[in-house]
Amino acid sequence: MFLISIKLDKNIEIIVLNGSEKITLNTYTNEYENLMELLNDNIFINNFGECKGVGKCCTCLIEIITKKTKIIDVNRNEQITLKKHNISNLNKRLACQIMIDSNIHNLEIAIVN
C-alpha cells in the first residue's frame, strides 16, 4: 500500500476587521465552501450566519474594504436578500455567497454588526 501525502499551501490571505481587532486569516481554495464558514471557524462572531449559508438572513453581512482582484458578482438571490434588508451599498456582501478561491486573495473586509 502506498501513502500519498499532499501538502496544500495556505496561499489565500484575508484581512478581517472585527470592531477594533484586525485579524489575518490564511486558507487555500476549497478549504471552506464560503467566506462565512471560514470566518465562523476562525473568529467567534455572535449570531453570524444564522441561516447556515442559504443567503436569506443577512446576518453574515460584511463590507469589502479593499480588494486587488475581482470576486464573484452578486447573484440574484443575494441581491434580493440585500434589497429586502435595505442594503444598497455595493461594497456590502453576504459572506456566505463569497466562495473560497484565489480571487479573494488579499481581500480586506469588515464585519458589519
Backbone as XML, in Angstrom:
<?xml version="1.0"?>
<chain id="A" units="angstrom">
  <residue number="1" name="MET">
    <atom name="N" x="0.844" y="-1.164" z="0.000"/>
    <atom name="CA" x="0.000" y="0.000" z="0.000"/>
    <atom name="C" x="0.898" y="1.238" z="0.000"/>
  </residue>
  <residue number="2" name="PHE">
    <atom name="N" x="0.516" y="2.211" z="-0.811"/>
    <atom name="CA" x="1.245" y="3.465" z="-0.889"/>
    <atom name="C" x="0.445" y="4.557" z="-0.203"/>
  </residue>
  <residue number="3" name="LEU">
    <atom name="N" x="1.135" y="5.382" z="0.526"/>
    <atom name="CA" x="0.505" y="6.516" z="1.179"/>
    <atom name="C" x="0.996" y="7.766" z="0.476"/>
  </residue>
  <residue number="4" name="ILE">
    <atom name="N" x="0.061" y="8.537" z="-0.039"/>
    <atom name="CA" x="0.404" y="9.771" z="-0.734"/>
    <atom name="C" x="0.060" y="10.939" z="0.174"/>
  </residue>
  <residue number="5" name="SER">
    <atom name="N" x="1.010" y="11.784" z="0.387"/>
    <atom name="CA" x="0.797" y="12.961" z="1.211"/>
    <atom name="C" x="0.803" y="14.193" z="0.316"/>
  </residue>
  <residue number="6" name="ILE">
    <atom name="N" x="-0.237" y="14.983" z="0.447"/>
    <atom name="CA" x="-0.334" y="16.213" z="-0.336"/>
    <atom name="C" x="-0.348" y="17.372" z="0.639"/>
  </residue>
  <residue number="7" name="LYS">
    <atom name="N" x="0.555" y="18.294" z="0.445"/>
    <atom name="CA" x="0.602" y="19.480" z="1.280"/>
    <atom name="C" x="-0.043" y="20.620" z="0.504"/>
  </residue>
  <residue number="8" name="LEU">
    <atom name="N" x="-1.073" y="21.191" z="1.078"/>
    <atom name="CA" x="-1.741" y="22.315" z="0.439"/>
    <atom name="C" x="-1.272" y="23.603" z="1.107"/>
  </residue>
  <residue number="9" name="ASP">
    <atom name="N" x="-0.705" y="24.484" z="0.324"/>
    <atom name="CA" x="-0.247" y="25.760" z="0.852"/>
    <atom name="C" x="-1.437" y="26.672" z="1.104"/>
  </residue>
  <residue number="10" name="LYS">
    <atom name="N" x="-1.427" y="27.292" z="2.248"/>
    <atom name="CA" x="-2.477" y="28.263" z="2.564"/>
    <atom name="C" x="-2.080" y="29.575" z="1.903"/>
  </residue>
  <residue number="11" name="ASN">
    <atom name="N" x="-2.382" y="29.665" z="0.618"/>
    <atom name="CA" x="-1.912" y="30.771" z="-0.199"/>
    <atom name="C" x="-2.937" y="31.882" z="-0.393"/>
  </residue>
  <residue number="12" name="ILE">
    <atom name="N" x="-4.065" y="31.807" z="0.304"/>
    <atom name="CA" x="-5.070" y="32.861" z="0.229"/>
    <atom name="C" x="-5.071" y="33.580" z="1.575"/>
  </residue>
  <residue number="13" name="GLU">
    <atom name="N" x="-4.830" y="34.885" z="1.538"/>
    <atom name="CA" x="-4.798" y="35.678" z="2.760"/>
    <atom name="C" x="-5.964" y="36.656" z="2.749"/>
  </residue>
  <residue number="14" name="ILE">
    <atom name="N" x="-6.654" y="36.741" z="3.877"/>
    <atom name="CA" x="-7.794" y="37.630" z="4.034"/>
    <atom name="C" x="-7.595" y="38.425" z="5.316"/>
  </residue>
  <residue number="15" name="ILE">
    <atom name="N" x="-7.770" y="39.727" z="5.242"/>
    <atom name="CA" x="-7.673" y="40.599" z="6.410"/>
    <atom name="C" x="-9.098" y="40.904" z="6.878"/>
  </residue>
  <residue number="16" name="VAL">
    <atom name="N" x="-9.355" y="40.673" z="8.157"/>
    <atom name="CA" x="-10.697" y="40.855" z="8.709"/>
    <atom name="C" x="-10.646" y="41.906" z="9.813"/>
  </residue>
  <residue number="17" name="LEU">
    <atom name="N" x="-11.477" y="42.922" z="9.697"/>
    <atom name="CA" x="-11.642" y="43.915" z="10.744"/>
    <atom name="C" x="-12.926" y="43.561" z="11.489"/>
  </residue>
  <residue number="18" name="ASN">
    <atom name="N" x="-12.774" y="43.260" z="12.763"/>
    <atom name="CA" x="-13.923" y="42.913" z="13.606"/>
    <atom name="C" x="-13.902" y="43.864" z="14.791"/>
  </residue>
  <residue number="19" name="GLY">
    <atom name="N" x="-14.647" y="44.942" z="14.676"/>
    <atom name="CA" x="-14.567" y="46.004" z="15.671"/>
    <atom name="C" x="-13.197" y="46.654" z="15.571"/>
  </residue>
  <residue number="20" name="SER">
    <atom name="N" x="-12.483" y="46.728" z="16.682"/>
    <atom name="CA" x="-11.136" y="47.319" z="16.673"/>
    <atom name="C" x="-10.050" y="46.277" z="16.420"/>
  </residue>
  <residue number="21" name="GLU">
    <atom name="N" x="-10.449" y="45.034" z="16.283"/>
    <atom name="CA" x="-9.498" y="43.938" z="16.081"/>
    <atom name="C" x="-9.234" y="43.711" z="14.582"/>
  </residue>
  <residue number="22" name="LYS">
    <atom name="N" x="-7.964" y="43.543" z="14.235"/>
    <atom name="CA" x="-7.570" y="43.232" z="12.855"/>
    <atom name="C" x="-6.957" y="41.831" z="12.851"/>
  </residue>
  <residue number="23" name="ILE">
    <atom name="N" x="-7.549" y="40.944" z="12.059"/>
    <atom name="CA" x="-7.150" y="39.537" z="12.054"/>
    <atom name="C" x="-6.761" y="39.134" z="10.641"/>
  </residue>
  <residue number="24" name="THR">
    <atom name="N" x="-5.658" y="38.423" z="10.516"/>
    <atom name="CA" x="-5.253" y="37.878" z="9.221"/>
    <atom name="C" x="-5.566" y="36.392" z="9.206"/>
  </residue>
  <residue number="25" name="LEU">
    <atom name="N" x="-6.337" y="35.973" z="8.213"/>
    <atom name="CA" x="-6.676" y="34.564" z="8.051"/>
    <atom name="C" x="-6.017" y="34.033" z="6.790"/>
  </residue>
  <residue number="26" name="ASN">
    <atom name="N" x="-5.526" y="32.820" z="6.869"/>
    <atom name="CA" x="-4.922" y="32.162" z="5.713"/>
    <atom name="C" x="-5.670" y="30.867" z="5.432"/>
  </residue>
  <residue number="27" name="THR">
    <atom name="N" x="-5.905" y="30.614" z="4.151"/>
    <atom name="CA" x="-6.630" y="29.425" z="3.741"/>
    <atom name="C" x="-6.157" y="29.020" z="2.347"/>
  </residue>
  <residue number="28" name="TYR">
    <atom name="N" x="-6.773" y="28.020" z="1.807"/>
    <atom name="CA" x="-6.494" y="27.623" z="0.420"/>
    <atom name="C" x="-7.818" y="27.323" z="-0.277"/>
  </residue>
  <residue number="29" name="THR">
    <atom name="N" x="-7.804" y="27.284" z="-1.588"/>
    <atom name="CA" x="-9.006" y="27.065" z="-2.381"/>
    <atom name="C" x="-9.747" y="25.825" z="-1.893"/>
  </residue>
  <residue number="30" name="ASN">
    <atom name="N" x="-11.021" y="26.016" z="-1.639"/>
    <atom name="CA" x="-11.947" y="24.960" z="-1.214"/>
    <atom name="C" x="-11.681" y="24.378" z="0.171"/>
  </residue>
  <residue number="31" name="GLU">
    <atom name="N" x="-10.813" y="25.005" z="0.977"/>
    <atom name="CA" x="-10.692" y="24.524" z="2.357"/>
    <atom name="C" x="-12.038" y="24.715" z="3.064"/>
  </residue>
  <residue number="32" name="TYR">
    <atom name="N" x="-12.697" y="25.791" z="2.753"/>
    <atom name="CA" x="-14.048" y="26.070" z="3.229"/>
    <atom name="C" x="-14.907" y="26.333" z="2.006"/>
  </residue>
  <residue number="33" name="GLU">
    <atom name="N" x="-16.197" y="26.066" z="2.134"/>
    <atom name="CA" x="-17.085" y="26.298" z="0.994"/>
    <atom name="C" x="-17.230" y="27.785" z="0.693"/>
  </residue>
  <residue number="34" name="ASN">
    <atom name="N" x="-17.312" y="28.596" z="1.754"/>
    <atom name="CA" x="-17.510" y="30.027" z="1.545"/>
    <atom name="C" x="-16.861" y="30.822" z="2.672"/>
  </residue>
  <residue number="35" name="LEU">
    <atom name="N" x="-16.863" y="32.130" z="2.502"/>
    <atom name="CA" x="-16.212" y="33.019" z="3.457"/>
    <atom name="C" x="-16.883" y="32.963" z="4.827"/>
  </residue>
  <residue number="36" name="MET">
    <atom name="N" x="-18.192" y="32.798" z="4.878"/>
    <atom name="CA" x="-18.896" y="32.700" z="6.148"/>
    <atom name="C" x="-18.361" y="31.542" z="6.984"/>
  </residue>
  <residue number="37" name="GLU">
    <atom name="N" x="-18.157" y="30.389" z="6.358"/>
    <atom name="CA" x="-17.642" y="29.223" z="7.088"/>
    <atom name="C" x="-16.225" y="29.467" z="7.592"/>
  </residue>
  <residue number="38" name="LEU">
    <atom name="N" x="-15.388" y="30.095" z="6.786"/>
    <atom name="CA" x="-14.021" y="30.434" z="7.209"/>
    <atom name="C" x="-14.062" y="31.355" z="8.423"/>
  </residue>
  <residue number="39" name="LEU">
    <atom name="N" x="-14.899" y="32.372" z="8.372"/>
    <atom name="CA" x="-14.998" y="33.312" z="9.487"/>
    <atom name="C" x="-15.536" y="32.628" z="10.739"/>
  </residue>
  <residue number="40" name="ASN">
    <atom name="N" x="-16.583" y="31.830" z="10.586"/>
    <atom name="CA" x="-17.150" y="31.134" z="11.744"/>
    <atom name="C" x="-16.167" y="30.161" z="12.378"/>
  </residue>
  <residue number="41" name="ASP">
    <atom name="N" x="-15.325" y="29.544" z="11.575"/>
    <atom name="CA" x="-14.376" y="28.564" z="12.106"/>
    <atom name="C" x="-13.170" y="29.211" z="12.790"/>
  </residue>
  <residue number="42" name="ASN">
    <atom name="N" x="-12.892" y="30.454" z="12.455"/>
    <atom name="CA" x="-11.680" y="31.102" z="12.963"/>
    <atom name="C" x="-11.918" y="32.268" z="13.918"/>
  </residue>
  <residue number="43" name="ILE">
    <atom name="N" x="-13.101" y="32.851" z="13.854"/>
    <atom name="CA" x="-13.406" y="34.027" z="14.679"/>
    <atom name="C" x="-14.793" y="33.827" z="15.280"/>
  </residue>
  <residue number="44" name="PHE">
    <atom name="N" x="-14.947" y="34.036" z="16.571"/>
    <atom name="CA" x="-16.287" y="33.971" z="17.156"/>
    <atom name="C" x="-16.991" y="35.290" z="16.899"/>
  </residue>
  <residue number="45" name="ILE">
    <atom name="N" x="-18.065" y="35.235" z="16.119"/>
    <atom name="CA" x="-18.877" y="36.411" z="15.834"/>
    <atom name="C" x="-20.302" y="36.040" z="16.236"/>
  </residue>
  <residue number="46" name="ASN">
    <atom name="N" x="-20.806" y="36.686" z="17.247"/>
    <atom name="CA" x="-22.122" y="36.363" z="17.787"/>
    <atom name="C" x="-23.212" y="36.481" z="16.725"/>
  </residue>
  <residue number="47" name="ASN">
    <atom name="N" x="-24.026" y="35.430" z="16.578"/>
    <atom name="CA" x="-25.173" y="35.380" z="15.651"/>
    <atom name="C" x="-24.783" y="35.582" z="14.182"/>
  </residue>
  <residue number="48" name="PHE">
    <atom name="N" x="-23.626" y="35.174" z="13.794"/>
    <atom name="CA" x="-23.136" y="35.350" z="12.420"/>
    <atom name="C" x="-23.510" y="34.123" z="11.586"/>
  </residue>
  <residue number="49" name="GLY">
    <atom name="N" x="-24.224" y="34.343" z="10.496"/>
    <atom name="CA" x="-24.573" y="33.249" z="9.590"/>
    <atom name="C" x="-25.645" y="32.330" z="10.124"/>
  </residue>
  <residue number="50" name="GLU">
    <atom name="N" x="-26.706" y="32.912" z="10.636"/>
    <atom name="CA" x="-27.752" y="32.104" z="11.275"/>
    <atom name="C" x="-28.483" y="31.166" z="10.322"/>
  </residue>
  <residue number="51" name="CYS">
    <atom name="N" x="-28.580" y="31.501" z="9.039"/>
    <atom name="CA" x="-29.276" y="30.604" z="8.100"/>
    <atom name="C" x="-28.330" y="29.546" z="7.530"/>
  </residue>
  <residue number="52" name="LYS">
    <atom name="N" x="-27.095" y="29.515" z="8.026"/>
    <atom name="CA" x="-26.099" y="28.489" z="7.654"/>
    <atom name="C" x="-25.712" y="28.508" z="6.176"/>
  </residue>
  <residue number="53" name="GLY">
    <atom name="N" x="-25.721" y="29.700" z="5.580"/>
    <atom name="CA" x="-25.218" y="29.824" z="4.221"/>
    <atom name="C" x="-26.252" y="29.800" z="3.120"/>
  </residue>
  <residue number="54" name="VAL">
    <atom name="N" x="-27.513" y="29.885" z="3.477"/>
    <atom name="CA" x="-28.568" y="29.885" z="2.465"/>
    <atom name="C" x="-28.686" y="31.250" z="1.796"/>
  </residue>
  <residue number="55" name="GLY">
    <atom name="N" x="-28.218" y="32.300" z="2.451"/>
    <atom name="CA" x="-28.272" y="33.641" z="1.876"/>
    <atom name="C" x="-29.580" y="34.349" z="2.121"/>
  </residue>
  <residue number="56" name="LYS">
    <atom name="N" x="-30.279" y="34.001" z="3.173"/>
    <atom name="CA" x="-31.603" y="34.574" z="3.430"/>
    <atom name="C" x="-31.666" y="35.495" z="4.646"/>
  </residue>
  <residue number="57" name="CYS">
    <atom name="N" x="-30.757" y="35.318" z="5.621"/>
    <atom name="CA" x="-30.934" y="36.029" z="6.885"/>
    <atom name="C" x="-30.164" y="37.348" z="6.970"/>
  </residue>
  <residue number="58" name="CYS">
    <atom name="N" x="-29.140" y="37.500" z="6.195"/>
    <atom name="CA" x="-28.320" y="38.722" z="6.156"/>
    <atom name="C" x="-27.501" y="38.927" z="7.434"/>
  </residue>
  <residue number="59" name="THR">
    <atom name="N" x="-27.312" y="37.865" z="8.231"/>
    <atom name="CA" x="-26.530" y="38.005" z="9.460"/>
    <atom name="C" x="-25.029" y="37.820" z="9.220"/>
  </residue>
  <residue number="60" name="CYS">
    <atom name="N" x="-24.633" y="37.437" z="8.015"/>
    <atom name="CA" x="-23.201" y="37.301" z="7.709"/>
    <atom name="C" x="-22.739" y="38.465" z="6.829"/>
  </residue>
  <residue number="61" name="LEU">
    <atom name="N" x="-23.357" y="39.613" z="7.037"/>
    <atom name="CA" x="-23.046" y="40.796" z="6.233"/>
    <atom name="C" x="-21.628" y="41.286" z="6.512"/>
  </residue>
  <residue number="62" name="ILE">
    <atom name="N" x="-20.908" y="41.524" z="5.439"/>
    <atom name="CA" x="-19.553" y="42.084" z="5.525"/>
    <atom name="C" x="-19.469" y="43.299" z="4.608"/>
  </residue>
  <residue number="63" name="GLU">
    <atom name="N" x="-18.460" y="44.098" z="4.827"/>
    <atom name="CA" x="-18.174" y="45.197" z="3.904"/>
    <atom name="C" x="-16.791" y="44.974" z="3.329"/>
  </residue>
  <residue number="64" name="ILE">
    <atom name="N" x="-16.699" y="45.038" z="2.033"/>
    <atom name="CA" x="-15.413" y="44.884" z="1.366"/>
    <atom name="C" x="-14.685" y="46.222" z="1.438"/>
  </residue>
  <residue number="65" name="ILE">
    <atom name="N" x="-13.529" y="46.199" z="2.100"/>
    <atom name="CA" x="-12.736" y="47.421" z="2.270"/>
    <atom name="C" x="-11.811" y="47.600" z="1.077"/>
  </residue>
  <residue number="66" name="THR">
    <atom name="N" x="-10.989" y="46.600" z="0.802"/>
    <atom name="CA" x="-10.106" y="46.647" z="-0.363"/>
    <atom name="C" x="-10.039" y="45.266" z="-0.983"/>
  </residue>
  <residue number="67" name="LYS">
    <atom name="N" x="-9.832" y="45.265" z="-2.258"/>
    <atom name="CA" x="-9.608" y="44.005" z="-2.964"/>
    <atom name="C" x="-8.717" y="44.305" z="-4.151"/>
  </residue>
  <residue number="68" name="LYS">
    <atom name="N" x="-7.876" y="43.355" z="-4.447"/>
    <atom name="CA" x="-6.955" y="43.533" z="-5.571"/>
    <atom name="C" x="-7.407" y="42.746" z="-6.791"/>
  </residue>
  <residue number="69" name="THR">
    <atom name="N" x="-8.345" y="41.837" z="-6.576"/>
    <atom name="CA" x="-8.883" y="41.066" z="-7.691"/>
    <atom name="C" x="-10.397" y="41.081" z="-7.603"/>
  </residue>
  <residue number="70" name="LYS">
    <atom name="N" x="-11.030" y="40.779" z="-8.682"/>
    <atom name="CA" x="-12.490" y="40.793" z="-8.739"/>
    <atom name="C" x="-13.052" y="39.500" z="-8.144"/>
  </residue>
  <residue number="71" name="ILE">
    <atom name="N" x="-13.921" y="39.654" z="-7.173"/>
    <atom name="CA" x="-14.606" y="38.484" z="-6.636"/>
    <atom name="C" x="-15.915" y="38.306" z="-7.389"/>
  </residue>
  <residue number="72" name="ILE">
    <atom name="N" x="-16.515" y="37.172" z="-7.209"/>
    <atom name="CA" x="-17.732" y="36.840" z="-7.944"/>
    <atom name="C" x="-18.797" y="37.923" z="-7.765"/>
  </residue>
  <residue number="73" name="ASP">
    <atom name="N" x="-19.524" y="38.183" z="-8.842"/>
    <atom name="CA" x="-20.587" y="39.174" z="-8.803"/>
    <atom name="C" x="-21.727" y="38.720" z="-7.892"/>
  </residue>
  <residue number="74" name="VAL">
    <atom name="N" x="-22.513" y="39.682" z="-7.475"/>
    <atom name="CA" x="-23.678" y="39.397" z="-6.643"/>
    <atom name="C" x="-24.693" y="38.624" z="-7.480"/>
  </residue>
  <residue number="75" name="ASN">
    <atom name="N" x="-25.137" y="37.475" z="-6.967"/>
    <atom name="CA" x="-26.146" y="36.713" z="-7.704"/>
    <atom name="C" x="-27.548" y="37.218" z="-7.356"/>
  </residue>
  <residue number="76" name="ARG">
    <atom name="N" x="-28.516" y="36.722" z="-8.060"/>
    <atom name="CA" x="-29.895" y="37.202" z="-7.915"/>
    <atom name="C" x="-30.424" y="36.996" z="-6.497"/>
  </residue>
  <residue number="77" name="ASN">
    <atom name="N" x="-30.187" y="35.842" z="-5.898"/>
    <atom name="CA" x="-30.677" y="35.583" z="-4.545"/>
    <atom name="C" x="-30.064" y="36.543" z="-3.530"/>
  </residue>
  <residue number="78" name="GLU">
    <atom name="N" x="-28.767" y="36.803" z="-3.674"/>
    <atom name="CA" x="-28.113" y="37.739" z="-2.755"/>
    <atom name="C" x="-28.672" y="39.146" z="-2.955"/>
  </residue>
  <residue number="79" name="GLN">
    <atom name="N" x="-28.902" y="39.540" z="-4.195"/>
    <atom name="CA" x="-29.484" y="40.859" z="-4.473"/>
    <atom name="C" x="-30.835" y="41.017" z="-3.795"/>
  </residue>
  <residue number="80" name="ILE">
    <atom name="N" x="-31.653" y="39.991" z="-3.868"/>
    <atom name="CA" x="-32.988" y="40.031" z="-3.255"/>
    <atom name="C" x="-32.877" y="40.176" z="-1.741"/>
  </residue>
  <residue number="81" name="THR">
    <atom name="N" x="-31.982" y="39.409" z="-1.125"/>
    <atom name="CA" x="-31.805" y="39.476" z="0.332"/>
    <atom name="C" x="-31.295" y="40.847" z="0.756"/>
  </residue>
  <residue number="82" name="LEU">
    <atom name="N" x="-30.305" y="41.380" z="0.053"/>
    <atom name="CA" x="-29.778" y="42.706" z="0.391"/>
    <atom name="C" x="-30.853" y="43.774" z="0.233"/>
  </residue>
  <residue number="83" name="LYS">
    <atom name="N" x="-31.608" y="43.698" z="-0.834"/>
    <atom name="CA" x="-32.676" y="44.672" z="-1.066"/>
    <atom name="C" x="-33.737" y="44.586" z="0.030"/>
  </residue>
  <residue number="84" name="LYS">
    <atom name="N" x="-34.093" y="43.371" z="0.429"/>
    <atom name="CA" x="-35.083" y="43.150" z="1.483"/>
    <atom name="C" x="-34.648" y="43.798" z="2.796"/>
  </residue>
  <residue number="85" name="HIS">
    <atom name="N" x="-33.339" y="43.870" z="3.011"/>
    <atom name="CA" x="-32.794" y="44.470" z="4.235"/>
    <atom name="C" x="-32.331" y="45.912" z="4.009"/>
  </residue>
  <residue number="86" name="ASN">
    <atom name="N" x="-32.786" y="46.520" z="2.914"/>
    <atom name="CA" x="-32.484" y="47.923" z="2.578"/>
    <atom name="C" x="-30.988" y="48.218" z="2.501"/>
  </residue>
  <residue number="87" name="ILE">
    <atom name="N" x="-30.239" y="47.304" z="1.918"/>
    <atom name="CA" x="-28.800" y="47.486" z="1.759"/>
    <atom name="C" x="-28.518" y="47.730" z="0.279"/>
  </residue>
  <residue number="88" name="SER">
    <atom name="N" x="-28.053" y="48.937" z="-0.021"/>
    <atom name="CA" x="-27.777" y="49.286" z="-1.409"/>
    <atom name="C" x="-26.292" y="49.554" z="-1.665"/>
  </residue>
  <residue number="89" name="ASN">
    <atom name="N" x="-25.489" y="49.571" z="-0.602"/>
    <atom name="CA" x="-24.054" y="49.786" z="-0.733"/>
    <atom name="C" x="-23.441" y="48.589" z="-1.468"/>
  </residue>
  <residue number="90" name="LEU">
    <atom name="N" x="-22.836" y="48.814" z="-2.629"/>
    <atom name="CA" x="-22.292" y="47.737" z="-3.446"/>
    <atom name="C" x="-21.096" y="47.031" z="-2.803"/>
  </residue>
  <residue number="91" name="ASN">
    <atom name="N" x="-20.501" y="47.633" z="-1.781"/>
    <atom name="CA" x="-19.378" y="47.004" z="-1.073"/>
    <atom name="C" x="-19.840" y="46.080" z="0.044"/>
  </residue>
  <residue number="92" name="LYS">
    <atom name="N" x="-21.119" y="46.057" z="0.314"/>
    <atom name="CA" x="-21.645" y="45.162" z="1.347"/>
    <atom name="C" x="-22.134" y="43.895" z="0.678"/>
  </residue>
  <residue number="93" name="ARG">
    <atom name="N" x="-21.693" y="42.772" z="1.235"/>
    <atom name="CA" x="-21.991" y="41.466" z="0.655"/>
    <atom name="C" x="-22.319" y="40.474" z="1.761"/>
  </residue>
  <residue number="94" name="LEU">
    <atom name="N" x="-22.930" y="39.374" z="1.361"/>
    <atom name="CA" x="-23.163" y="38.259" z="2.272"/>
    <atom name="C" x="-21.950" y="37.342" z="2.193"/>
  </residue>
  <residue number="95" name="ALA">
    <atom name="N" x="-21.310" y="37.097" z="3.329"/>
    <atom name="CA" x="-20.103" y="36.261" z="3.341"/>
    <atom name="C" x="-20.390" y="34.850" z="2.846"/>
  </residue>
  <residue number="96" name="CYS">
    <atom name="N" x="-21.621" y="34.390" z="3.040"/>
    <atom name="CA" x="-21.963" y="33.025" z="2.607"/>
    <atom name="C" x="-22.019" y="32.888" z="1.091"/>
  </residue>
  <residue number="97" name="GLN">
    <atom name="N" x="-22.021" y="33.998" z="0.385"/>
    <atom name="CA" x="-22.101" y="33.959" z="-1.074"/>
    <atom name="C" x="-20.748" y="34.202" z="-1.738"/>
  </residue>
  <residue number="98" name="ILE">
    <atom name="N" x="-19.698" y="34.339" z="-0.937"/>
    <atom name="CA" x="-18.344" y="34.543" z="-1.469"/>
    <atom name="C" x="-17.571" y="33.243" z="-1.305"/>
  </residue>
  <residue number="99" name="MET">
    <atom name="N" x="-17.247" y="32.622" z="-2.410"/>
    <atom name="CA" x="-16.576" y="31.332" z="-2.401"/>
    <atom name="C" x="-15.085" y="31.492" z="-2.100"/>
  </residue>
  <residue number="100" name="ILE">
    <atom name="N" x="-14.506" y="30.447" z="-1.535"/>
    <atom name="CA" x="-13.084" y="30.454" z="-1.206"/>
    <atom name="C" x="-12.306" y="29.981" z="-2.426"/>
  </residue>
  <residue number="101" name="ASP">
    <atom name="N" x="-11.679" y="30.933" z="-3.095"/>
    <atom name="CA" x="-10.807" y="30.629" z="-4.225"/>
    <atom name="C" x="-9.764" y="31.733" z="-4.336"/>
  </residue>
  <residue number="102" name="SER">
    <atom name="N" x="-8.875" y="31.601" z="-5.276"/>
    <atom name="CA" x="-7.755" y="32.546" z="-5.389"/>
    <atom name="C" x="-8.212" y="33.972" z="-5.679"/>
  </residue>
  <residue number="103" name="ASN">
    <atom name="N" x="-9.442" y="34.169" z="-6.136"/>
    <atom name="CA" x="-9.933" y="35.517" z="-6.412"/>
    <atom name="C" x="-10.077" y="36.367" z="-5.161"/>
  </residue>
  <residue number="104" name="ILE">
    <atom name="N" x="-10.141" y="35.748" z="-3.991"/>
    <atom name="CA" x="-10.296" y="36.550" z="-2.775"/>
    <atom name="C" x="-8.971" y="36.773" z="-2.035"/>
  </residue>
  <residue number="105" name="HIS">
    <atom name="N" x="-7.863" y="36.343" z="-2.637"/>
    <atom name="CA" x="-6.550" y="36.602" z="-2.024"/>
    <atom name="C" x="-6.359" y="38.108" z="-1.864"/>
  </residue>
  <residue number="106" name="ASN">
    <atom name="N" x="-5.891" y="38.521" z="-0.705"/>
    <atom name="CA" x="-5.663" y="39.931" z="-0.349"/>
    <atom name="C" x="-6.943" y="40.724" z="-0.128"/>
  </residue>
  <residue number="107" name="LEU">
    <atom name="N" x="-8.044" y="40.049" z="0.055"/>
    <atom name="CA" x="-9.306" y="40.707" z="0.344"/>
    <atom name="C" x="-9.254" y="41.262" z="1.756"/>
  </residue>
  <residue number="108" name="GLU">
    <atom name="N" x="-9.694" y="42.498" z="1.930"/>
    <atom name="CA" x="-9.811" y="43.086" z="3.263"/>
    <atom name="C" x="-11.283" y="43.397" z="3.483"/>
  </residue>
  <residue number="109" name="ILE">
    <atom name="N" x="-11.814" y="42.872" z="4.580"/>
    <atom name="CA" x="-13.240" y="43.045" z="4.872"/>
    <atom name="C" x="-13.433" y="43.533" z="6.289"/>
  </residue>
  <residue number="110" name="ALA">
    <atom name="N" x="-14.630" y="44.063" z="6.527"/>
    <atom name="CA" x="-15.043" y="44.432" z="7.882"/>
    <atom name="C" x="-16.344" y="43.702" z="8.178"/>
  </residue>
  <residue number="111" name="ILE">
    <atom name="N" x="-16.462" y="43.180" z="9.370"/>
    <atom name="CA" x="-17.692" y="42.548" z="9.809"/>
    <atom name="C" x="-18.686" y="43.652" z="10.124"/>
  </residue>
  <residue number="112" name="VAL">
    <atom name="N" x="-19.879" y="43.557" z="9.563"/>
    <atom name="CA" x="-20.930" y="44.548" z="9.811"/>
    <atom name="C" x="-21.819" y="44.015" z="10.914"/>
  </residue>
  <residue number="113" name="ASN">
    <atom name="N" x="-21.881" y="44.741" z="12.016"/>
    <atom name="CA" x="-22.713" y="44.301" z="13.155"/>
    <atom name="C" x="-24.050" y="44.975" z="13.128"/>
  </residue>
</chain>
